[in-house]
């Protein structure tokens, strides 16, 4: 069973990933996607993916999986 904390933390990470992806699409469409902006958005996405991976691993170890 997923805890409320896990669900909340996962949802927060997914929200950040969505915002970063939407910003990438918007900035690309407007021609404002510089290498610096791309690097910043990709770093945010990867950071949140790492956070989600840690959450899942922690949750699995708590449940003996």
PDB file of N, CA, C and O in Angstrom, chain B, residues numbered from 101:
ATOM      1  N   UNK B 101       0.852  -1.184   0.000  1.00  0.00           N
ATOM      2  CA  UNK B 101       0.000   0.000   0.000  1.00  0.00           C
ATOM      3  C   UNK B 101       0.895   1.245   0.000  1.00  0.00           C
ATOM      4  O   UNK B 101       1.856   1.344   0.763  1.00  0.00           O
ATOM      5  N   UNK B 102       0.556   2.164  -0.858  1.00  0.00           N
ATOM      6  CA  UNK B 102       1.326   3.402  -0.933  1.00  0.00           C
ATOM      7  C   UNK B 102       0.907   4.346   0.184  1.00  0.00           C
ATOM      8  O   UNK B 102      -0.281   4.520   0.456  1.00  0.00           O
ATOM      9  N   UNK B 103       1.885   4.944   0.816  1.00  0.00           N
ATOM     10  CA  UNK B 103       1.581   5.888   1.885  1.00  0.00           C
ATOM     11  C   UNK B 103       1.200   7.242   1.295  1.00  0.00           C
ATOM     12  O   UNK B 103       1.516   7.551   0.146  1.00  0.00           O
ATOM     13  N   UNK B 104       0.528   8.023   2.093  1.00  0.00           N
ATOM     14  CA  UNK B 104       0.157   9.375   1.655  1.00  0.00           C
ATOM     15  C   UNK B 104       1.397  10.212   1.358  1.00  0.00           C
ATOM     16  O   UNK B 104       1.414  11.005   0.417  1.00  0.00           O
ATOM     17  N   UNK B 105       2.427  10.028   2.169  1.00  0.00           N
ATOM     18  CA  UNK B 105       3.672  10.769   1.958  1.00  0.00           C
ATOM     19  C   UNK B 105       4.294  10.403   0.618  1.00  0.00           C
ATOM     20  O   UNK B 105       4.739  11.275  -0.128  1.00  0.00           O
ATOM     21  N   UNK B 106       4.322   9.107   0.316  1.00  0.00           N
ATOM     22  CA  UNK B 106       4.869   8.659  -0.963  1.00  0.00           C
ATOM     23  C   UNK B 106       4.085   9.257  -2.125  1.00  0.00           C
ATOM     24  O   UNK B 106       4.667   9.794  -3.067  1.00  0.00           O
ATOM     25  N   UNK B 107       2.775   9.161  -2.050  1.00  0.00           N
ATOM     26  CA  UNK B 107       1.929   9.681  -3.127  1.00  0.00           C
ATOM     27  C   UNK B 107       2.133  11.185  -3.284  1.00  0.00           C
ATOM     28  O   UNK B 107       2.227  11.687  -4.404  1.00  0.00           O
ATOM     29  N   UNK B 108       2.201  11.900  -2.172  1.00  0.00           N
ATOM     30  CA  UNK B 108       2.406  13.348  -2.222  1.00  0.00           C
ATOM     31  C   UNK B 108       3.758  13.682  -2.855  1.00  0.00           C
ATOM     32  O   UNK B 108       3.838  14.525  -3.749  1.00  0.00           O
ATOM     33  N   UNK B 109       4.814  13.023  -2.391  1.00  0.00           N
ATOM     34  CA  UNK B 109       6.153  13.289  -2.918  1.00  0.00           C
ATOM     35  C   UNK B 109       6.252  12.936  -4.401  1.00  0.00           C
ATOM     36  O   UNK B 109       6.849  13.678  -5.182  1.00  0.00           O
ATOM     37  N   UNK B 110       5.668  11.807  -4.784  1.00  0.00           N
ATOM     38  CA  UNK B 110       5.690  11.409  -6.191  1.00  0.00           C
ATOM     39  C   UNK B 110       4.925  12.414  -7.042  1.00  0.00           C
ATOM     40  O   UNK B 110       5.375  12.786  -8.126  1.00  0.00           O
ATOM     41  N   UNK B 111       3.778  12.849  -6.556  1.00  0.00           N
ATOM     42  CA  UNK B 111       2.975  13.825  -7.291  1.00  0.00           C
ATOM     43  C   UNK B 111       3.733  15.137  -7.466  1.00  0.00           C
ATOM     44  O   UNK B 111       3.677  15.750  -8.532  1.00  0.00           O
ATOM     45  N   UNK B 112       4.439  15.569  -6.429  1.00  0.00           N
ATOM     46  CA  UNK B 112       5.223  16.803  -6.519  1.00  0.00           C
ATOM     47  C   UNK B 112       6.304  16.679  -7.592  1.00  0.00           C
ATOM     48  O   UNK B 112       6.505  17.593  -8.392  1.00  0.00           O
ATOM     49  N   UNK B 113       6.992  15.549  -7.601  1.00  0.00           N
ATOM     50  CA  UNK B 113       8.036  15.330  -8.604  1.00  0.00           C
ATOM     51  C   UNK B 113       7.452  15.306 -10.013  1.00  0.00           C
ATOM     52  O   UNK B 113       8.017  15.892 -10.937  1.00  0.00           O
ATOM     53  N   UNK B 114       6.324  14.629 -10.170  1.00  0.00           N
ATOM     54  CA  UNK B 114       5.687  14.575 -11.487  1.00  0.00           C
ATOM     55  C   UNK B 114       5.247  15.960 -11.944  1.00  0.00           C
ATOM     56  O   UNK B 114       5.316  16.278 -13.131  1.00  0.00           O
ATOM     57  N   UNK B 115       4.799  16.775 -11.010  1.00  0.00           N
ATOM     58  CA  UNK B 115       4.387  18.137 -11.344  1.00  0.00           C
ATOM     59  C   UNK B 115       5.583  18.952 -11.850  1.00  0.00           C
ATOM     60  O   UNK B 115       5.470  19.677 -12.839  1.00  0.00           O
ATOM     61  N   UNK B 116       6.715  18.831 -11.176  1.00  0.00           N
ATOM     62  CA  UNK B 116       7.921  19.547 -11.604  1.00  0.00           C
ATOM     63  C   UNK B 116       8.360  19.071 -12.991  1.00  0.00           C
ATOM     64  O   UNK B 116       8.742  19.879 -13.836  1.00  0.00           O
ATOM     65  N   UNK B 117       8.304  17.757 -13.220  1.00  0.00           N
ATOM     66  CA  UNK B 117       8.672  17.206 -14.523  1.00  0.00           C
ATOM     67  C   UNK B 117       7.757  17.764 -15.606  1.00  0.00           C
ATOM     68  O   UNK B 117       8.223  18.163 -16.673  1.00  0.00           O
ATOM     69  N   UNK B 118       6.463  17.791 -15.333  1.00  0.00           N
ATOM     70  CA  UNK B 118       5.513  18.320 -16.318  1.00  0.00           C
ATOM     71  C   UNK B 118       5.785  19.796 -16.617  1.00  0.00           C
ATOM     72  O   UNK B 118       5.799  20.207 -17.777  1.00  0.00           O
ATOM     73  N   UNK B 119       6.001  20.584 -15.570  1.00  0.00           N
ATOM     74  CA  UNK B 119       6.278  22.008 -15.777  1.00  0.00           C
ATOM     75  C   UNK B 119       7.545  22.223 -16.600  1.00  0.00           C
ATOM     76  O   UNK B 119       7.578  23.073 -17.490  1.00  0.00           O
ATOM     77  N   UNK B 120       8.576  21.457 -16.301  1.00  0.00           N
ATOM     78  CA  UNK B 120       9.832  21.595 -17.043  1.00  0.00           C
ATOM     79  C   UNK B 120       9.649  21.185 -18.502  1.00  0.00           C
ATOM     80  O   UNK B 120      10.176  21.838 -19.403  1.00  0.00           O
ATOM     81  N   UNK B 121       8.906  20.111 -18.735  1.00  0.00           N
ATOM     82  CA  UNK B 121       8.657  19.663 -20.104  1.00  0.00           C
ATOM     83  C   UNK B 121       7.812  20.679 -20.870  1.00  0.00           C
ATOM     84  O   UNK B 121       8.081  20.961 -22.038  1.00  0.00           O
ATOM     85  N   UNK B 122       6.792  21.227 -20.213  1.00  0.00           N
ATOM     86  CA  UNK B 122       5.964  22.250 -20.856  1.00  0.00           C
ATOM     87  C   UNK B 122       6.788  23.494 -21.182  1.00  0.00           C
ATOM     88  O   UNK B 122       6.618  24.098 -22.241  1.00  0.00           O
ATOM     89  N   UNK B 123       7.676  23.873 -20.272  1.00  0.00           N
ATOM     90  CA  UNK B 123       8.538  25.032 -20.512  1.00  0.00           C
ATOM     91  C   UNK B 123       9.452  24.777 -21.705  1.00  0.00           C
ATOM     92  O   UNK B 123       9.669  25.670 -22.524  1.00  0.00           O
ATOM     93  N   UNK B 124       9.989  23.560 -21.805  1.00  0.00           N
ATOM     94  CA  UNK B 124      10.820  23.213 -22.960  1.00  0.00           C
ATOM     95  C   UNK B 124      10.040  23.376 -24.259  1.00  0.00           C
ATOM     96  O   UNK B 124      10.529  23.977 -25.215  1.00  0.00           O
ATOM     97  N   UNK B 125       8.836  22.841 -24.285  1.00  0.00           N
ATOM     98  CA  UNK B 125       8.012  22.922 -25.493  1.00  0.00           C
ATOM     99  C   UNK B 125       7.675  24.372 -25.833  1.00  0.00           C
ATOM    100  O   UNK B 125       7.748  24.776 -26.994  1.00  0.00           O
ATOM    101  N   UNK B 126       7.309  25.146 -24.827  1.00  0.00           N
ATOM    102  CA  UNK B 126       6.940  26.544 -25.037  1.00  0.00           C
ATOM    103  C   UNK B 126       8.131  27.357 -25.528  1.00  0.00           C
ATOM    104  O   UNK B 126       8.023  28.111 -26.495  1.00  0.00           O
ATOM    105  N   UNK B 127       9.267  27.198 -24.854  1.00  0.00           N
ATOM    106  CA  UNK B 127      10.459  27.951 -25.227  1.00  0.00           C
ATOM    107  C   UNK B 127      10.961  27.549 -26.612  1.00  0.00           C
ATOM    108  O   UNK B 127      11.443  28.391 -27.369  1.00  0.00           O
ATOM    109  N   UNK B 128      10.849  26.271 -26.938  1.00  0.00           N
ATOM    110  CA  UNK B 128      11.246  25.818 -28.275  1.00  0.00           C
ATOM    111  C   UNK B 128      10.323  26.423 -29.327  1.00  0.00           C
ATOM    112  O   UNK B 128      10.785  26.884 -30.371  1.00  0.00           O
ATOM    113  N   UNK B 129       9.031  26.422 -29.059  1.00  0.00           N
ATOM    114  CA  UNK B 129       8.059  26.979 -29.993  1.00  0.00           C
ATOM    115  C   UNK B 129       8.246  28.464 -30.228  1.00  0.00           C
ATOM    116  O   UNK B 129       7.986  28.964 -31.322  1.00  0.00           O
ATOM    117  N   UNK B 130       8.701  29.171 -29.196  1.00  0.00           N
ATOM    118  CA  UNK B 130       8.937  30.615 -29.295  1.00  0.00           C
ATOM    119  C   UNK B 130      10.333  30.954 -29.810  1.00  0.00           C
ATOM    120  O   UNK B 130      10.657  32.123 -30.019  1.00  0.00           O
ATOM    121  N   UNK B 131      11.152  29.935 -30.013  1.00  0.00           N
ATOM    122  CA  UNK B 131      12.519  30.173 -30.460  1.00  0.00           C
ATOM    123  C   UNK B 131      13.423  30.714 -29.368  1.00  0.00           C
ATOM    124  O   UNK B 131      14.472  31.290 -29.660  1.00  0.00           O
ATOM    125  N   UNK B 132      13.025  30.533 -28.102  1.00  0.00           N
ATOM    126  CA  UNK B 132      13.807  31.061 -26.974  1.00  0.00           C
ATOM    127  C   UNK B 132      14.590  29.978 -26.247  1.00  0.00           C
ATOM    128  O   UNK B 132      15.135  30.224 -25.171  1.00  0.00           O
ATOM    129  N   UNK B 133      14.651  28.790 -26.819  1.00  0.00           N
ATOM    130  CA  UNK B 133      15.299  27.683 -26.119  1.00  0.00           C
ATOM    131  C   UNK B 133      16.803  27.713 -26.362  1.00  0.00           C
ATOM    132  O   UNK B 133      17.312  27.119 -27.312  1.00  0.00           O
ATOM    133  N   UNK B 134      17.490  28.412 -25.487  1.00  0.00           N
ATOM    134  CA  UNK B 134      18.951  28.475 -25.565  1.00  0.00           C
ATOM    135  C   UNK B 134      19.537  27.205 -24.957  1.00  0.00           C
ATOM    136  O   UNK B 134      18.838  26.441 -24.291  1.00  0.00           O
ATOM    137  N   UNK B 135      20.801  26.997 -25.192  1.00  0.00           N
ATOM    138  CA  UNK B 135      21.490  25.842 -24.607  1.00  0.00           C
ATOM    139  C   UNK B 135      21.420  25.891 -23.082  1.00  0.00           C
ATOM    140  O   UNK B 135      21.276  24.859 -22.428  1.00  0.00           O
ATOM    141  N   UNK B 136      21.522  27.088 -22.524  1.00  0.00           N
ATOM    142  CA  UNK B 136      21.463  27.246 -21.065  1.00  0.00           C
ATOM    143  C   UNK B 136      20.083  26.861 -20.524  1.00  0.00           C
ATOM    144  O   UNK B 136      19.983  26.156 -19.520  1.00  0.00           O
ATOM    145  N   UNK B 137      19.033  27.318 -21.181  1.00  0.00           N
ATOM    146  CA  UNK B 137      17.673  26.970 -20.747  1.00  0.00           C
ATOM    147  C   UNK B 137      17.430  25.469 -20.886  1.00  0.00           C
ATOM    148  O   UNK B 137      16.840  24.843 -20.005  1.00  0.00           O
ATOM    149  N   UNK B 138      17.888  24.900 -21.996  1.00  0.00           N
ATOM    150  CA  UNK B 138      17.736  23.463 -22.206  1.00  0.00           C
ATOM    151  C   UNK B 138      18.417  22.691 -21.087  1.00  0.00           C
ATOM    152  O   UNK B 138      17.838  21.761 -20.526  1.00  0.00           O
ATOM    153  N   UNK B 139      19.647  23.076 -20.763  1.00  0.00           N
ATOM    154  CA  UNK B 139      20.399  22.402 -19.707  1.00  0.00           C
ATOM    155  C   UNK B 139      19.677  22.518 -18.365  1.00  0.00           C
ATOM    156  O   UNK B 139      19.617  21.549 -17.608  1.00  0.00           O
ATOM    157  N   UNK B 140      19.134  23.687 -18.070  1.00  0.00           N
ATOM    158  CA  UNK B 140      18.421  23.906 -16.809  1.00  0.00           C
ATOM    159  C   UNK B 140      17.177  23.024 -16.722  1.00  0.00           C
ATOM    160  O   UNK B 140      16.931  22.392 -15.694  1.00  0.00           O
ATOM    161  N   UNK B 141      16.397  22.980 -17.794  1.00  0.00           N
ATOM    162  CA  UNK B 141      15.162  22.181 -17.798  1.00  0.00           C
ATOM    163  C   UNK B 141      15.468  20.688 -17.711  1.00  0.00           C
ATOM    164  O   UNK B 141      14.817  19.960 -16.962  1.00  0.00           O
ATOM    165  N   UNK B 142      16.453  20.240 -18.471  1.00  0.00           N
ATOM    166  CA  UNK B 142      16.823  18.825 -18.441  1.00  0.00           C
ATOM    167  C   UNK B 142      17.339  18.441 -17.055  1.00  0.00           C
ATOM    168  O   UNK B 142      17.015  17.365 -16.554  1.00  0.00           O
ATOM    169  N   UNK B 143      18.127  19.297 -16.440  1.00  0.00           N
ATOM    170  CA  UNK B 143      18.629  19.023 -15.085  1.00  0.00           C
ATOM    171  C   UNK B 143      17.478  18.899 -14.095  1.00  0.00           C
ATOM    172  O   UNK B 143      17.507  18.034 -13.220  1.00  0.00           O
ATOM    173  N   UNK B 144      16.465  19.751 -14.222  1.00  0.00           N
ATOM    174  CA  UNK B 144      15.301  19.681 -13.330  1.00  0.00           C
ATOM    175  C   UNK B 144      14.562  18.362 -13.519  1.00  0.00           C
ATOM    176  O   UNK B 144      14.170  17.719 -12.545  1.00  0.00           O
ATOM    177  N   UNK B 145      14.373  17.964 -14.771  1.00  0.00           N
ATOM    178  CA  UNK B 145      13.681  16.703 -15.050  1.00  0.00           C
ATOM    179  C   UNK B 145      14.472  15.525 -14.497  1.00  0.00           C
ATOM    180  O   UNK B 145      13.907  14.667 -13.818  1.00  0.00           O
ATOM    181  N   UNK B 146      15.763  15.472 -14.777  1.00  0.00           N
ATOM    182  CA  UNK B 146      16.589  14.357 -14.305  1.00  0.00           C
ATOM    183  C   UNK B 146      16.656  14.301 -12.784  1.00  0.00           C
ATOM    184  O   UNK B 146      16.652  13.216 -12.203  1.00  0.00           O
ATOM    185  N   UNK B 147      16.717  15.444 -12.147  1.00  0.00           N
ATOM    186  CA  UNK B 147      16.730  15.495 -10.686  1.00  0.00           C
ATOM    187  C   UNK B 147      15.452  14.891 -10.110  1.00  0.00           C
ATOM    188  O   UNK B 147      15.498  14.139  -9.137  1.00  0.00           O
ATOM    189  N   UNK B 148      14.326  15.220 -10.707  1.00  0.00           N
ATOM    190  CA  UNK B 148      13.057  14.699 -10.212  1.00  0.00           C
ATOM    191  C   UNK B 148      12.907  13.208 -10.510  1.00  0.00           C
ATOM    192  O   UNK B 148      12.325  12.476  -9.710  1.00  0.00           O
ATOM    193  N   UNK B 149      13.421  12.754 -11.644  1.00  0.00           N
ATOM    194  CA  UNK B 149      13.405  11.321 -11.947  1.00  0.00           C
ATOM    195  C   UNK B 149      14.250  10.571 -10.919  1.00  0.00           C
ATOM    196  O   UNK B 149      13.850   9.509 -10.442  1.00  0.00           O
ATOM    197  N   UNK B 150      15.412  11.117 -10.577  1.00  0.00           N
ATOM    198  CA  UNK B 150      16.248  10.507  -9.538  1.00  0.00           C
ATOM    199  C   UNK B 150      15.511  10.461  -8.207  1.00  0.00           C
ATOM    200  O   UNK B 150      15.579   9.466  -7.486  1.00  0.00           O
ATOM    201  N   UNK B 151      14.804  11.543  -7.883  1.00  0.00           N
ATOM    202  CA  UNK B 151      14.037  11.595  -6.640  1.00  0.00           C
ATOM    203  C   UNK B 151      12.951  10.521  -6.639  1.00  0.00           C
ATOM    204  O   UNK B 151      12.768   9.829  -5.638  1.00  0.00           O
ATOM    205  N   UNK B 152      12.233  10.376  -7.743  1.00  0.00           N
ATOM    206  CA  UNK B 152      11.199   9.344  -7.840  1.00  0.00           C
ATOM    207  C   UNK B 152      11.798   7.947  -7.722  1.00  0.00           C
ATOM    208  O   UNK B 152      11.222   7.074  -7.073  1.00  0.00           O
ATOM    209  N   UNK B 153      12.946   7.736  -8.347  1.00  0.00           N
ATOM    210  CA  UNK B 153      13.622   6.439  -8.265  1.00  0.00           C
ATOM    211  C   UNK B 153      13.970   6.115  -6.816  1.00  0.00           C
ATOM    212  O   UNK B 153      13.778   4.985  -6.368  1.00  0.00           O
ATOM    213  N   UNK B 154      14.478   7.095  -6.089  1.00  0.00           N
ATOM    214  CA  UNK B 154      14.799   6.909  -4.674  1.00  0.00           C
ATOM    215  C   UNK B 154      13.546   6.620  -3.853  1.00  0.00           C
ATOM    216  O   UNK B 154      13.567   5.766  -2.966  1.00  0.00           O
ATOM    217  N   UNK B 155      12.457   7.327  -4.146  1.00  0.00           N
ATOM    218  CA  UNK B 155      11.201   7.095  -3.426  1.00  0.00           C
ATOM    219  C   UNK B 155      10.710   5.666  -3.623  1.00  0.00           C
ATOM    220  O   UNK B 155      10.309   4.998  -2.670  1.00  0.00           O
ATOM    221  N   UNK B 156      10.747   5.209  -4.862  1.00  0.00           N
ATOM    222  CA  UNK B 156      10.290   3.854  -5.165  1.00  0.00           C
ATOM    223  C   UNK B 156      11.182   2.829  -4.474  1.00  0.00           C
ATOM    224  O   UNK B 156      10.682   1.871  -3.884  1.00  0.00           O
ATOM    225  N   UNK B 157      12.486   3.020  -4.542  1.00  0.00           N
ATOM    226  CA  UNK B 157      13.413   2.085  -3.900  1.00  0.00           C
ATOM    227  C   UNK B 157      13.193   2.051  -2.394  1.00  0.00           C
ATOM    228  O   UNK B 157      13.196   0.982  -1.784  1.00  0.00           O
ATOM    229  N   UNK B 158      13.002   3.220  -1.800  1.00  0.00           N
ATOM    230  CA  UNK B 158      12.771   3.298  -0.360  1.00  0.00           C
ATOM    231  C   UNK B 158      11.457   2.615   0.008  1.00  0.00           C
ATOM    232  O   UNK B 158      11.394   1.877   0.991  1.00  0.00           O
ATOM    233  N   UNK B 159      10.418   2.856  -0.773  1.00  0.00           N
ATOM    234  CA  UNK B 159       9.116   2.254  -0.509  1.00  0.00           C
ATOM    235  C   UNK B 159       9.186   0.736  -0.655  1.00  0.00           C
ATOM    236  O   UNK B 159       8.593   0.004   0.137  1.00  0.00           O
ATOM    237  N   UNK B 160       9.911   0.265  -1.670  1.00  0.00           N
ATOM    238  CA  UNK B 160      10.048  -1.174  -1.888  1.00  0.00           C
ATOM    239  C   UNK B 160      10.810  -1.830  -0.742  1.00  0.00           C
ATOM    240  O   UNK B 160      10.462  -2.932  -0.317  1.00  0.00           O
ATOM    241  N   UNK B 161      11.852  -1.158  -0.237  1.00  0.00           N
ATOM    242  CA  UNK B 161      12.625  -1.735   0.865  1.00  0.00           C
ATOM    243  C   UNK B 161      11.823  -1.737   2.160  1.00  0.00           C
ATOM    244  O   UNK B 161      11.988  -2.631   2.990  1.00  0.00           O
ATOM    245  N   UNK B 162      10.953  -0.741   2.338  1.00  0.00           N
ATOM    246  CA  UNK B 162      10.097  -0.700   3.525  1.00  0.00           C
ATOM    247  C   UNK B 162       9.083  -1.830   3.526  1.00  0.00           C
ATOM    248  O   UNK B 162       8.643  -2.276   4.586  1.00  0.00           O
ATOM    249  N   UNK B 163       8.706  -2.297   2.325  1.00  0.00           N
ATOM    250  CA  UNK B 163       7.712  -3.361   2.217  1.00  0.00           C
ATOM    251  C   UNK B 163       8.362  -4.715   1.986  1.00  0.00           C
ATOM    252  O   UNK B 163       7.679  -5.706   1.725  1.00  0.00           O
ATOM    253  N   UNK B 164       9.696  -4.754   2.084  1.00  0.00           N
ATOM    254  CA  UNK B 164      10.404  -6.016   1.940  1.00  0.00           C
ATOM    255  C   UNK B 164      10.579  -6.461   0.504  1.00  0.00           C
ATOM    256  O   UNK B 164      10.825  -7.637   0.235  1.00  0.00           O
ATOM    257  N   UNK B 165      10.448  -5.489  -0.450  1.00  0.00           N
ATOM    258  CA  UNK B 165      10.537  -5.866  -1.869  1.00  0.00           C
ATOM    259  C   UNK B 165      11.782  -5.527  -2.463  1.00  0.00           C
ATOM    260  O   UNK B 165      11.993  -5.786  -3.648  1.00  0.00           O
TER     261      UNK B 165
END
